[in-house]
Amino acid sequence: MKLSKSLADLKSNNEKKIPAEKWAIMERSTQELKESSLIDHVIQKGKTLPEFKLSNQKNEQVSLTDFQDDFLVVSFYRGGWCPYCNLELRALQGVLPKLRELNADLIAISPETPDNSLTTTEKNELSFSVLSDIDNLYAKSLGLVFQMPEDLSELYHSFGLHVDKHNGNEDYELPMPATFVLNRERKIIYSFVAEDYTVRLDPDRIIEVITEAANIRSDLSFNIDFGRS
């Protein structure tokens, strides 16, 4: 089943289970985010992704330059407390073998602490790097971060979801879900950003983008080599 279908089914089921007045708070916060036009300030396709130094789920410092494959997929998610994020992470894990075949690597980034990132990794049986962007500092540099409305954070508390405890602060800030596909020079060749947290990029589309870019890269290399012969 495609990720988009799984996400739509989850949203539909949640809408049926969650009381209407609470569902309205969630829907209103999404609409307000769309109206803020924050997405217009997100780093654009063609730009080079800035360097970072972040802790992985083992609390080891890693940087962007540590990933040396021809392509790199960078996925920003809200946290392991988010069921939509967990669906996305498991779907990404499912295409990891194909990404490896294409000489591509994958990392996921959230504002959760390393301990919580480790829990997310173990819960979803992930074998790729899950990085902690404490206080959303890196996501902010890319224009992805928004402030949760107070009624939304209170609603989450009523559900037993404590973003403050997961993130190790009381900022109540989250990144918009986003996926960037980078080439070897770490330029963004494909960008997906969603104001609606229930929508994510299908992994099949990631494979299509990288396959097309890899073929173009191969053709260019062949033409250069042929020209030298």
N, CA and C of each residue as an Amber inpcrd file, in Angstrom:
protein
   687
   0.8360000  -1.1990000   0.0000000   0.0000000   0.0000000   0.0000000
   0.8710000   1.2480000   0.0000000   0.5250000   2.2130000  -0.8430000
   1.2750000   3.4600000  -0.8920000   1.1660000   4.2120000   0.4250000
   2.2280000   4.9560000   0.7570000   2.2210000   5.7460000   1.9710000
   1.0580000   6.7190000   1.9790000   0.7890000   7.3610000   0.8540000
  -0.2950000   8.3480000   0.7920000  -1.6390000   7.7200000   1.1640000
  -1.8670000   6.4840000   0.7490000  -3.1170000   5.7900000   1.0860000
  -3.1600000   5.4620000   2.5790000  -2.0480000   5.0080000   3.1380000
  -1.9970000   4.6980000   4.5670000  -2.2430000   5.9430000   5.4020000
  -1.6660000   7.0660000   4.9890000  -1.8490000   8.3260000   5.7100000
  -3.2970000   8.7970000   5.6290000  -3.8930000   8.6780000   4.4490000
  -5.2860000   9.0910000   4.2800000  -6.2220000   8.2320000   5.1190000
  -5.9410000   6.9340000   5.1830000  -6.7570000   6.0410000   6.0020000
  -6.6330000   6.3900000   7.4850000  -5.3940000   6.6880000   7.9150000
  -5.1730000   7.0620000   9.3080000  -5.9290000   8.3410000   9.6470000
  -5.8540000   9.3220000   8.7690000  -6.5530000  10.5850000   9.0150000
  -8.0590000  10.3640000   9.0870000  -8.5830000   9.5600000   8.1870000
 -10.0130000   9.2910000   8.1730000 -10.4580000   8.5990000   9.4630000
  -9.6770000   7.6430000   9.9090000 -10.0130000   6.9350000  11.1520000
  -9.9440000   7.8700000  12.3590000  -8.9130000   8.7330000  12.3730000
  -8.7830000   9.6790000  13.4820000  -9.9390000  10.6650000  13.5260000
 -10.3650000  11.1160000  12.3550000 -11.4760000  12.0730000  12.3060000
 -12.7500000  11.4630000  12.8830000 -12.9110000  10.1540000  12.6890000
 -14.0920000   9.4700000  13.2070000 -14.0040000   9.2880000  14.7200000
 -12.7910000   9.0940000  15.2440000 -12.6170000   8.7820000  16.6620000
 -12.5100000  10.0200000  17.5440000 -11.9140000  11.0970000  17.0060000
 -11.6530000  12.2860000  17.8140000 -12.9020000  13.1670000  17.8480000
 -13.3020000  13.6380000  19.0270000 -14.4790000  14.5250000  19.1210000
 -14.3600000  15.7180000  18.1820000 -15.4700000  16.1290000  17.6270000
 -15.4990000  17.1590000  16.5890000 -14.8280000  18.4520000  17.0380000
 -15.0660000  18.8740000  18.3050000 -14.4890000  20.1360000  18.7600000
 -12.9600000  20.0540000  18.8700000 -12.4550000  18.8620000  19.1630000
 -11.0020000  18.6880000  19.2210000 -10.4110000  18.5810000  17.8200000
 -11.1130000  17.8880000  16.9480000 -10.6470000  17.7850000  15.5590000
 -10.5920000  19.1730000  14.9090000 -11.5350000  20.0170000  15.2670000
 -11.5800000  21.3660000  14.7020000 -10.3390000  22.1650000  15.0850000
  -9.8310000  21.9710000  16.2940000  -8.6090000  22.6660000  16.7230000
  -7.4380000  22.2500000  15.8500000  -7.3310000  20.9660000  15.5630000
  -6.2360000  20.4530000  14.7490000  -6.3320000  20.9680000  13.3120000
  -7.5230000  20.9500000  12.7790000  -7.7180000  21.4260000  11.4110000
  -7.4570000  22.9310000  11.3060000  -7.8890000  23.6750000  12.3360000
  -7.6900000  25.1250000  12.3180000  -6.2050000  25.4870000  12.3760000
  -5.4280000  24.7430000  13.1540000  -3.9980000  25.0350000  13.2510000
  -3.3080000  24.8010000  11.9160000  -3.7530000  23.7720000  11.1910000
  -3.1870000  23.5140000   9.8580000  -3.5460000  24.6440000   8.9020000
  -4.7830000  25.0890000   8.9490000  -5.2160000  26.1680000   8.0690000
  -4.4710000  27.4650000   8.3770000  -4.2650000  27.7370000   9.6560000
  -3.5270000  28.9450000  10.0370000  -2.0820000  28.8890000   9.5450000
  -1.4890000  27.7130000   9.5770000  -0.1250000  27.5680000   9.0770000
  -0.0740000  27.8320000   7.5730000  -1.0740000  27.3410000   6.8560000
  -1.1400000  27.5970000   5.4160000  -1.2860000  29.0890000   5.1400000
  -2.1100000  29.7520000   5.9310000  -2.3580000  31.1840000   5.7180000
  -1.1540000  32.0380000   6.0970000  -0.2520000  31.5020000   6.9070000
   0.9300000  32.2650000   7.3180000   1.9570000  32.4100000   6.2020000
   1.8450000  31.5730000   5.1590000   2.7860000  31.5770000   4.0280000
   4.2220000  31.2800000   4.4540000   4.3840000  30.5860000   5.5650000
   5.7200000  30.2030000   6.0200000   6.4470000  29.3910000   4.9620000
   5.6990000  28.5930000   4.2360000   6.3060000  27.7130000   3.2440000
   7.0590000  28.4980000   2.1690000   6.6790000  29.7450000   1.9550000
   7.3420000  30.5680000   0.9360000   8.7930000  30.8860000   1.2890000
   9.1610000  30.6970000   2.5510000  10.5040000  31.0580000   3.0110000
  11.4070000  29.8440000   3.2080000  10.9280000  28.6670000   2.8000000
  11.7190000  27.4430000   2.9380000  12.8000000  27.4110000   1.8660000
  13.9550000  26.8360000   2.1850000  15.0420000  26.6900000   1.2280000
  14.5170000  26.0360000  -0.0480000  14.9780000  26.5270000  -1.1990000
  14.4050000  26.1350000  -2.4770000  15.2590000  25.1100000  -3.2310000
  14.6190000  24.4470000  -4.1630000  15.3010000  23.5430000  -5.0840000
  16.4090000  24.3050000  -5.8130000  17.5500000  23.6710000  -5.9710000
  18.6940000  24.3000000  -6.6280000  19.6840000  24.8800000  -5.6440000
  19.2630000  25.0930000  -4.3930000  20.1550000  25.5910000  -3.3570000
  20.9610000  24.4380000  -2.7650000  22.1170000  24.7590000  -2.2210000
  22.9310000  23.7610000  -1.5340000  22.5000000  23.6820000  -0.0770000
  22.2480000  22.4730000   0.3930000  21.8410000  22.3200000   1.7930000
  23.0130000  22.6950000   2.6980000  22.7890000  23.5290000   3.7090000
  23.8770000  23.9440000   4.5940000  24.4410000  22.7690000   5.3980000
  25.6850000  22.9070000   5.7920000  26.3260000  21.9040000   6.6420000
  25.6200000  21.8520000   7.9920000  25.6910000  20.6930000   8.6370000
  25.1570000  20.5620000   9.9920000  26.0650000  19.6530000  10.8090000
  25.9310000  19.7660000  12.1170000  26.5100000  18.8240000  13.0640000
  25.4280000  18.4970000  14.0730000  24.9190000  17.2830000  13.9960000
  23.8010000  16.8570000  14.8230000  24.1130000  15.5020000  15.4520000
  23.4440000  15.2020000  16.5380000  23.6270000  13.9140000  17.1990000
  22.6860000  12.8820000  16.5970000  23.2300000  11.6720000  16.3620000
  22.3730000  10.5960000  15.8910000  21.7360000   9.8680000  17.0710000
  21.0240000   8.7910000  16.7730000  20.3070000   8.0760000  17.8200000
  21.2360000   7.4000000  18.8320000  22.5300000   7.3060000  18.4950000
  23.5150000   6.7680000  19.4310000  24.2380000   7.8870000  20.1760000
  23.7380000   9.1100000  19.9770000  24.3170000  10.3120000  20.6040000
  25.7320000  10.5880000  20.0950000  25.9810000  10.2210000  18.8340000
  27.2530000  10.5100000  18.1790000  27.0770000  11.7060000  17.2490000
  28.0420000  12.6030000  17.2400000  27.9770000  13.7710000  16.3700000
  28.2780000  13.3780000  14.9260000  27.3930000  13.7670000  14.0290000
  27.6090000  13.5200000  12.6030000  27.3800000  14.8170000  11.8490000
  27.9770000  14.9130000  10.6760000  27.8300000  16.1030000   9.8430000
  27.3510000  15.7040000   8.4550000  26.9290000  16.6790000   7.6900000
  26.4570000  16.4140000   6.3360000  27.5510000  15.7770000   5.4940000
  28.7850000  16.1990000   5.6810000  29.8960000  15.6850000   4.8780000
  30.2480000  14.2390000   5.2120000  29.6890000  13.6950000   6.2910000
  29.9240000  12.2900000   6.6210000  29.2120000  11.3460000   5.6490000
  28.2340000  11.8690000   4.9370000  27.4590000  11.0470000   4.0110000
  28.0020000  11.2650000   2.6010000  28.5970000  10.2160000   2.0320000
  29.3800000  10.3590000   0.8140000  28.7600000   9.7340000  -0.4310000
  27.5380000   9.2510000  -0.3450000  26.9170000   8.6130000  -1.5030000
  26.5650000   9.6450000  -2.5790000  26.2440000   9.1420000  -3.7810000
  25.9120000  10.0460000  -4.8820000  24.6720000  10.8870000  -4.5870000
  23.7470000  10.3150000  -3.8200000  22.5060000  11.0260000  -3.4900000
  22.2310000  10.8740000  -2.0010000  21.5250000  11.8580000  -1.4580000
  21.1560000  11.8180000  -0.0490000  19.7210000  12.3140000   0.0970000
  18.9110000  11.5400000   0.8000000  17.5370000  11.9190000   1.1020000
  17.4960000  12.4010000   2.5500000  16.9800000  13.6090000   2.7490000
  16.8920000  14.1950000   4.0830000  15.4170000  14.4380000   4.3950000
  14.9240000  13.7470000   5.4180000  13.5140000  13.8450000   5.7700000
  13.3520000  14.4610000   7.1520000  12.5880000  15.5290000   7.2360000
  12.2700000  16.1710000   8.5140000  10.9010000  15.6880000   8.9800000
  10.8430000  15.2230000  10.2280000   9.5720000  14.7710000  10.7870000
   9.3680000  15.3840000  12.1700000   8.1520000  15.3390000  12.6700000
   7.8130000  16.0340000  13.9170000   8.3220000  15.3120000  15.1570000
   8.2020000  13.9970000  15.1800000   8.6620000  13.2340000  16.3340000
   8.0450000  11.8540000  16.3540000   8.6220000  10.9620000  17.1640000
   8.1310000   9.6030000  17.2490000   6.7710000   9.4860000  17.8980000
   6.2720000  10.5700000  18.5110000   4.9340000  10.5990000  19.1070000
   3.8530000  10.7760000  18.0440000   4.2650000  11.1260000  16.8320000
   3.3270000  11.4280000  15.7460000   3.0810000  10.1710000  14.9070000
   1.8560000   9.6460000  14.8760000   1.5940000   8.4150000  14.1160000
   1.8130000   8.5680000  12.6160000   1.5940000   9.7640000  12.0860000
   1.8360000   9.9920000  10.6640000   3.3340000   9.9130000  10.3600000
   4.1340000  10.4260000  11.2850000   5.5910000  10.3610000  11.1230000
   6.0740000   8.9190000  11.1470000   5.5160000   8.1150000  12.0500000
   5.9320000   6.7210000  12.1450000   5.5940000   5.9480000  10.8790000
   4.4330000   6.2360000  10.2940000   4.0900000   5.6160000   9.0120000
   5.1210000   5.9860000   7.9440000   5.4930000   7.2650000   7.9140000
   6.4710000   7.7230000   6.9300000   7.8280000   7.0650000   7.1480000
   8.2790000   7.0160000   8.3860000   9.5880000   6.4370000   8.6790000
   9.6490000   4.9630000   8.2860000   8.5870000   4.2290000   8.5590000
   8.5660000   2.8140000   8.1800000   8.5310000   2.6460000   6.6700000
   7.8340000   3.5460000   5.9860000   7.8020000   3.4850000   4.5210000
   9.1780000   3.7890000   3.9380000   9.8940000   4.7370000   4.5370000
  11.2530000   5.0440000   4.0790000  12.1750000   3.8560000   4.3150000
  12.0170000   3.2080000   5.4610000  12.8090000   2.0160000   5.7300000
  12.5650000   0.9550000   4.6520000  11.3350000   0.8730000   4.1760000
  10.9830000  -0.1190000   3.1780000  11.6850000   0.0620000   1.8410000
  12.0320000   1.3110000   1.4960000  12.7140000   1.5530000   0.2100000
  14.2230000   1.6980000   0.3820000  14.7110000   1.5320000   1.6100000
  16.1430000   1.6960000   1.8470000  17.0000000   0.7770000   0.9880000
  16.6550000  -0.5100000   0.8190000  17.4720000  -1.3590000  -0.0710000
  17.5720000  -0.8150000  -1.4910000  16.4650000  -0.3070000  -2.0200000
  16.4910000   0.2670000  -3.3700000  17.3610000   1.5190000  -3.4120000
  17.2920000   2.3380000  -2.3640000  18.1420000   3.5310000  -2.2930000
  19.6170000   3.1300000  -2.3030000  19.9520000   2.0940000  -1.5710000
  21.3410000   1.6210000  -1.5380000  21.8010000   1.2010000  -2.9320000
  20.9080000   0.5260000  -3.6760000  21.2390000   0.1120000  -5.0370000
  21.5580000   1.3150000  -5.9270000  20.9130000   2.4380000  -5.6400000
  21.1100000   3.6600000  -6.4220000  22.2470000   4.5260000  -5.8620000
  23.0020000   3.9650000  -4.9200000  24.0880000   4.7000000  -4.2570000
  23.5500000   5.9730000  -3.6050000  22.4480000   5.7930000  -2.8890000
  21.8220000   6.8960000  -2.1640000  21.7350000   6.5300000  -0.6860000
  21.8380000   7.5400000   0.1650000  21.6980000   7.3420000   1.5990000
  20.4820000   8.1070000   2.0850000  20.1150000   7.8580000   3.3310000
  18.8920000   8.4200000   3.8880000  19.1210000   8.8160000   5.3380000
  18.6570000  10.0060000   5.6980000  18.6730000  10.4300000   7.0960000
  17.3290000  11.0830000   7.4210000  16.9320000  10.9580000   8.6780000
  15.7210000  11.6150000   9.1620000  16.0960000  12.5270000  10.3160000
  15.4560000  13.6810000  10.3870000  15.7930000  14.6960000  11.3860000
  14.5250000  15.1520000  12.0990000  14.5920000  15.2260000  13.4250000
  13.4870000  15.7580000  14.2050000  14.0520000  16.5360000  15.3850000
  13.2120000  17.3200000  16.0750000  13.6980000  18.0580000  17.2480000
  13.7470000  17.2170000  18.5190000  13.4640000  15.9300000  18.4270000
  13.5080000  15.0740000  19.6080000  14.9350000  14.9210000  20.1410000
  15.0440000  14.6550000  21.4220000  16.3400000  14.3830000  22.0320000
  16.8710000  13.0510000  21.5020000  18.1920000  12.8290000  21.5720000
  18.7510000  11.5530000  21.0970000  18.1120000  10.3280000  21.7380000
  17.8030000  10.3920000  23.0230000  17.1550000   9.2490000  23.6860000
  15.8050000   8.9360000  23.0510000  15.0490000   9.9820000  22.7530000
  13.7470000   9.7620000  22.1180000  13.8990000   9.3380000  20.6650000
  14.9540000   9.8220000  20.0010000  15.2300000   9.3680000  18.6350000
  15.5750000   7.8860000  18.6210000  16.2950000   7.4390000  19.6420000
  16.6280000   6.0210000  19.7530000  15.3550000   5.2000000  19.9360000
  14.4410000   5.6970000  20.7650000  13.1670000   5.0060000  20.9470000
  12.4050000   4.9110000  19.6350000  12.3850000   6.0050000  18.8780000
  11.7250000   6.0180000  17.5710000  12.3730000   5.0190000  16.6320000
  13.7070000   4.9700000  16.6450000  14.4480000   4.0430000  15.7880000
  14.1010000   2.5970000  16.1130000  14.1080000   2.2750000  17.3860000
  13.8380000   0.8990000  17.8050000  12.3920000   0.5110000  17.5410000
  11.4690000   1.4320000  17.8050000  10.0410000   1.1550000  17.6170000
   9.7160000   0.8510000  16.1600000  10.3690000   1.5600000  15.2540000
  10.0850000   1.3960000  13.8280000  11.1060000   0.5260000  13.1060000
  12.0620000  -0.0240000  13.8680000  13.0930000  -0.9110000  13.3110000
  13.8190000  -0.2510000  12.1340000  14.3240000   0.9490000  12.3930000
  15.0060000   1.7270000  11.3610000  16.4900000   1.4040000  11.3350000
  17.0560000   1.3380000  10.1470000  18.4890000   1.0760000  10.0190000
  19.2300000   2.2290000   9.3460000  18.5810000   3.3970000   9.2700000
  19.2480000   4.5870000   8.7550000  19.4330000   5.5850000   9.9000000
  20.1950000   6.6250000   9.6560000  20.5160000   7.6040000  10.6980000
  19.3070000   8.4660000  11.0360000  19.0200000   8.5740000  12.3260000
  17.9510000   9.4380000  12.8340000  18.6190000  10.4860000  13.7140000
  18.5350000  11.7440000  13.2960000  19.2990000  12.8180000  13.9260000
  18.4170000  13.7350000  14.7650000  19.0190000  14.2770000  15.8170000
  18.3180000  15.1840000  16.7280000  18.7280000  16.6250000  16.4710000
  17.7720000  17.4210000  16.0790000  17.9790000  18.8500000  15.8320000
  17.4450000  19.6090000  17.0470000  18.2640000  19.6540000  18.1040000
  17.8230000  20.2430000  19.3650000  17.4540000  21.7160000  19.1690000
  16.2920000  22.0810000  19.7040000  15.7330000  23.4320000  19.5910000
  15.4430000  23.8240000  18.1440000  15.4070000  22.8260000  17.2530000
  15.0840000  23.0890000  15.8380000  16.0420000  24.0680000  15.1720000
  17.2600000  24.1720000  15.6580000  18.1730000  25.1910000  15.1360000
  18.4710000  25.0000000  13.6540000  18.6810000  23.7540000  13.2480000
  18.9790000  23.5180000  11.8330000  17.7260000  23.7140000  10.9750000
  16.6020000  23.1680000  11.4350000  15.3570000  23.3260000  10.6770000
  14.9790000  24.7980000  10.5340000  15.2750000  25.5910000  11.5610000
  14.9980000  27.0220000  11.4740000  15.8160000  27.6790000  10.3690000
  17.0610000  27.2390000  10.2040000  17.9180000  27.8240000   9.1640000
  17.3980000  27.5260000   7.7640000  16.5350000  26.5150000   7.6600000
  15.9510000  26.1480000   6.3700000  14.5500000  26.7130000   6.1930000
  14.0270000  27.3860000   7.2380000  12.7090000  28.0060000   7.1540000
  11.5480000  27.0700000   7.4190000  11.7870000  25.9500000   8.1180000
  10.7620000  24.9270000   8.2810000   9.9470000  25.0270000   9.5590000
  10.3570000  25.8470000  10.5100000   9.8200000  25.7540000  11.8720000
   8.6590000  26.7200000  12.1140000   7.6520000  26.2200000  12.8360000
   6.5140000  27.0490000  13.2220000   6.2220000  26.8550000  14.7070000
   5.5310000  27.8250000  15.2740000   5.1280000  27.7850000  16.6760000
   3.7660000  27.1060000  16.8020000   3.6830000  26.0930000  17.6480000
   2.3980000  25.4410000  17.8730000   1.4400000  26.4040000  18.5680000
   0.2000000  26.5140000  18.1180000  -0.7880000  27.3150000  18.8380000
  -1.0110000  26.7360000  20.2380000  -1.3160000  27.6010000  21.1870000
  -1.4740000  27.1530000  22.5690000  -2.5980000  26.1420000  22.7120000
  -3.7120000  26.3570000  21.9970000  -4.8200000  25.4020000  22.1260000
  -4.4450000  24.0400000  21.5520000  -3.5410000  24.0130000  20.5650000
  -3.0960000  22.7370000  20.0040000  -2.1970000  21.9950000  20.9870000
  -1.2670000  22.7120000  21.6190000  -0.3900000  22.0570000  22.5910000
  -1.2000000  21.5350000  23.7790000  -2.2060000  22.2830000  24.2000000
  -3.0690000  21.8320000  25.2880000  -3.8770000  20.6030000  24.8720000
  -4.3130000  20.5990000  23.6230000  -5.0470000  19.4490000  23.1060000
  -4.1550000  18.2100000  23.1020000  -2.9160000  18.3820000  22.6470000
  -1.9820000  17.2540000  22.6360000  -1.7620000  16.7260000  24.0520000
  -1.6600000  17.6280000  25.0090000  -1.5060000  17.1990000  26.4060000
  -2.6910000  16.3440000  26.8370000  -3.8780000  16.7020000  26.3920000
  -5.0710000  15.9210000  26.7560000  -5.0340000  14.5330000  26.1430000
  -4.2750000  14.3860000  25.0410000  -4.0980000  13.0830000  24.4050000
  -2.9430000  12.3010000  25.0390000  -2.2230000  12.9490000  25.9700000
  -1.0400000  12.3190000  26.5560000   0.2100000  12.5180000  25.7330000
   0.1740000  13.4570000  24.7780000   1.3360000  13.7550000  23.9290000
   2.0050000  15.0140000  24.4460000   3.2360000  14.8730000  24.9290000
   3.9450000  16.0010000  25.5180000   5.1680000  16.3350000  24.6600000
   4.9660000  17.2270000  23.7160000   6.0390000  17.6300000  22.8080000
   7.2180000  18.1930000  23.5930000   6.9300000  18.8960000  24.6880000
   8.0030000  19.4850000  25.4880000   8.9390000  18.4190000  26.0430000
   8.3980000  17.3160000  26.5000000   9.2290000  16.2420000  27.0460000
  10.0270000  15.5360000  25.9510000   9.4310000  15.3680000  24.8010000
  10.1420000  14.7240000  23.6840000  11.2980000  15.5870000  23.1860000
  11.0790000  16.9110000  23.1900000  12.0800000  17.8240000  22.6300000
  13.0520000  18.3590000  23.6710000  12.7540000  18.1440000  24.9410000
  13.6510000  18.6170000  25.9900000  13.6400000  20.1200000  26.1690000
  12.5540000  20.7750000  25.7790000  12.4090000  22.2210000  25.9950000
  10.9240000  22.5600000  26.0660000  10.6150000  23.8130000  26.2910000
   9.2150000  24.2390000  26.3640000   8.8870000  25.2450000  25.2640000
   9.5800000  25.1270000  24.1350000   9.3640000  26.0550000  23.0220000
   8.0810000  25.7550000  22.2510000   7.6750000  24.4880000  22.2340000
   6.5180000  24.0600000  21.4610000   6.6380000  24.5090000  19.9970000
   7.7980000  24.2310000  19.4360000   8.0470000  24.5000000  18.0160000
   8.2580000  23.1740000  17.2970000   7.7750000  23.1130000  16.0650000
   7.8930000  21.9030000  15.2610000   8.2920000  22.2590000  13.8340000
   8.9550000  21.3380000  13.1470000   9.2130000  21.5530000  11.7270000
   8.0330000  21.0820000  10.8930000   7.7800000  21.7340000   9.7950000
   6.8400000  21.1850000   8.8250000   7.4580000  19.9180000   8.2440000
   6.6540000  18.8990000   7.9680000   7.2100000  17.7170000   7.3030000
   7.8450000  18.1180000   5.9770000   9.0580000  17.6360000   5.7420000
   9.7690000  18.0220000   4.5300000  10.7260000  16.9150000   4.1100000
  10.8780000  16.7550000   2.8080000  11.8430000  15.8070000   2.2620000
  12.6290000  16.4980000   1.1610000  13.9490000  16.4260000   1.2660000
  14.8350000  16.9840000   0.2620000  15.6890000  15.8630000  -0.3280000
  15.7730000  15.8320000  -1.6450000  16.6700000  14.9000000  -2.3220000
  17.8640000  15.6990000  -2.8270000  19.0570000  15.2860000  -2.4200000
  20.2750000  16.0110000  -2.7490000  21.1450000  15.1930000  -3.7000000
  21.8750000  15.9100000  -4.5750000  22.8470000  15.2140000  -5.4220000
  24.1910000  15.1300000  -4.7040000  25.2120000  14.6850000  -5.3880000
  26.5170000  14.4910000  -4.7490000  27.1130000  15.8080000  -4.2660000
  26.7810000  16.8930000  -4.9370000  27.2590000  18.2110000  -4.5350000
  26.3870000  18.7980000  -3.4200000  25.3950000  18.0320000  -3.0090000
  24.4540000  18.3830000  -1.9410000  23.5540000  19.5600000  -2.2950000
  23.3240000  19.7060000  -3.6030000  22.2970000  20.6330000  -4.0620000
  20.9520000  19.9220000  -4.0400000  19.9130000  20.6770000  -3.7570000
  18.5660000  20.1110000  -3.6940000  18.0450000  19.9240000  -5.1190000
  17.8180000  18.6700000  -5.5050000  17.2810000  18.3930000  -6.8370000
  15.7730000  18.1290000  -6.7840000  15.2530000  17.9150000  -5.5800000
  13.8010000  17.7490000  -5.4180000  13.4400000  18.1570000  -3.9980000
  12.3260000  18.8750000  -3.8840000  11.9110000  19.3840000  -2.5770000
  10.4210000  19.1480000  -2.3730000  10.0830000  18.6480000  -1.1860000
   8.6850000  18.4690000  -0.8110000   8.5040000  18.9980000   0.6020000
   7.5900000  19.9450000   0.7820000   7.2970000  20.5000000   2.0960000
   5.7840000  20.5800000   2.2380000   5.2720000  20.1550000   3.3990000
   3.8210000  20.1340000   3.6070000   3.4260000  20.9180000   4.8470000
   2.5010000  21.8520000   4.6800000   1.9380000  22.5350000   5.8480000
   0.9830000  21.6090000   6.6080000   0.3980000  20.6720000   5.8810000
  -0.5130000  19.6880000   6.4680000   0.3110000  18.4930000   6.9430000
   0.3500000  18.2760000   8.2630000   1.1970000  17.2270000   8.8310000
   0.7320000  15.8170000   8.4720000  -0.4650000  15.6870000   7.8940000
  -0.9650000  14.3640000   7.5230000  -0.5520000  13.9680000   6.1070000
   0.1950000  14.8300000   5.4330000   0.6100000  14.5830000   4.0490000
   2.1230000  14.4470000   3.9940000   2.6090000  13.4310000   3.2920000
   4.0550000  13.2030000   3.1560000   4.3740000  12.7950000   1.7200000
   5.6480000  12.8200000   1.3790000   6.0880000  12.4120000   0.0530000
   6.1540000  10.8970000  -0.0270000   5.5290000  10.3310000  -1.0560000
   5.5900000   8.8830000  -1.2410000   7.0190000   8.4540000  -1.5580000
   7.5420000   7.4310000  -0.8890000   8.8950000   6.9430000  -1.1900000
   9.0840000   6.5350000  -2.6370000   8.0180000   6.0770000  -3.2820000
   8.1310000   5.7100000  -4.6930000   8.5610000   6.9050000  -5.5310000
   8.0930000   8.0890000  -5.1590000   8.4690000   9.2990000  -5.8920000
   9.9510000   9.6130000  -5.6800000  10.4420000   9.3590000  -4.4620000
  11.8630000   9.5590000  -4.1860000  12.7090000   8.6750000  -5.0960000
  12.2940000   7.4100000  -5.2260000  13.0210000   6.4740000  -6.0830000
  13.0030000   6.9500000  -7.5300000  11.8610000   7.4430000  -7.9780000
  11.7540000   7.9490000  -9.3530000  12.7110000   9.1120000  -9.5910000
  12.7410000  10.0600000  -8.6440000  13.6010000  11.2380000  -8.7780000
  15.0730000  10.8320000  -8.8540000  15.4940000   9.9450000  -7.9610000
  16.9020000   9.5430000  -7.9190000  17.2690000   8.7080000  -9.1400000
  16.3630000   7.8270000  -9.5630000  16.6250000   7.0120000 -10.7540000
  16.8260000   7.8930000 -11.9760000  15.9590000   8.8880000 -12.1320000
  16.0870000   9.8140000 -13.2630000  17.3860000  10.5960000 -13.1890000
  17.7190000  11.1010000 -11.9890000  18.9540000  11.8660000 -11.8260000
  20.1840000  10.9900000 -12.0480000  20.1250000   9.7390000 -11.6070000
  21.2540000   8.8210000 -11.7890000  21.4660000   8.5300000 -13.2680000
  20.3770000   8.3900000 -14.0180000  20.4950000   8.1330000 -15.4600000
  21.1030000   9.3300000 -16.1810000  20.6860000  10.5290000 -15.7820000
  21.2500000  11.7390000 -16.3770000  22.7380000  11.8270000 -16.0550000
  23.0760000  11.5260000 -14.8160000  24.4780000  11.5640000 -14.3890000
  25.3120000  10.5640000 -15.1870000  24.7460000   9.3800000 -15.3990000
  25.4390000   8.3370000 -16.1550000  25.6400000   8.7600000 -17.6070000
  24.5910000   9.3700000 -18.1960000  24.6900000   9.8300000 -19.5840000
  25.7530000  10.9160000 -19.7270000  25.7950000  11.8370000 -18.7740000
  26.7940000  12.9030000 -18.8290000  28.1990000  12.3400000 -18.7200000
  28.3690000  11.3820000 -17.8270000  29.6770000  10.7560000 -17.6460000
  30.1050000  10.0380000 -18.9110000  29.1600000   9.3500000 -19.5640000
  29.4690000   8.6360000 -20.8070000  29.8950000   9.6090000 -21.9030000
  29.1610000  10.7190000 -22.0300000  29.4790000  11.6980000 -23.0700000
  30.8390000  12.3380000 -22.8390000  31.1640000  12.6080000 -21.5660000
  32.4650000  13.1820000 -21.2490000  33.5690000  12.1990000 -21.5860000
  33.3910000  10.9550000 -21.1850000  34.3960000   9.9290000 -21.4570000
  34.5430000   9.6930000 -22.9510000  33.4100000   9.6840000 -23.6670000
  33.4400000   9.4600000 -25.1020000  34.1600000  10.6150000 -25.7990000
  33.9420000  11.8220000 -25.2970000  34.5880000  12.9870000 -25.8970000
  36.0930000  12.9720000 -25.7310000  36.5750000  12.3240000 -24.6810000
  38.0070000  12.2750000 -24.4310000  38.6960000  11.1760000 -25.2150000
  37.9240000  10.2020000 -25.6980000  38.5410000   9.0470000 -26.3590000
  39.0010000   9.3940000 -27.7750000
